[in-house]
Amino acid sequence: MTTPYRQLTQGQRYQIEAGLRAKESQASIAKQVGVHPSTISREVRRNRPENIYKAICATQESYVRRVGARKFCKPIAWLSHHLAIWLKHGMSPEQIAHRLKQEKPDQAVSHEWIYRFIAT
């Protein structure tokens, strides 16, 4: 059984920083933190601009990436207007998602996103 993906917490990042300062291996840090070793590797690679890992900087970088992620930048006004029209014409969320993917890949959303949008 696999564990669900979760963002690293501030405390876990401080554990990573302490482990790296103590010259521990990434595998042993991963055991202490309770994540897969590849998570540690990816975290250190992404958040070590000057070859020094700092937990506070890593948290800030993570936040910047998350806020700038495509899913947070959806053109809600444009989509809500067009979704209403397409749904009135009898298109399913799957058809709408497929159409958007082909015609406007930069504004495409999944059919699950459309169902969640309709539910709210």
C-alpha positions, 0 to 999 in steps of 0.5 A: 500500500502506498501512502498519499502524497503530502507537502513537507511541513516546516518541522520536517524541513528543519529536520532535513536541515539539521540532518544535512548539517550533521552530514547524515545521508539522505536515506537516514534523514528520510527515515527520521522525517518519515518520507521516501528518500527521493523526497529528500533528494528532490527537496534538497535539489529544488531548495539549495540555491547556494549549496546550503539548504535552509528550511525557512528559504525552502518553505518560502520557495515552496509557497512561491511555486505553489501559488504560481502553479497552473491550477491556481491560475485558472481563468475562472470568469472565462471558464464559468461563462463558457461552462454554463453555455456548454452545459446548457447545450448538453455537453458533458464535463468529459466532452468540455475537458477534451474540447478545451485540451484541444482548442485552448491547452493553456486554459484546459481543465480536467473533467474532475475540476469541472465537476467540482466547479459545478458542485460549488 
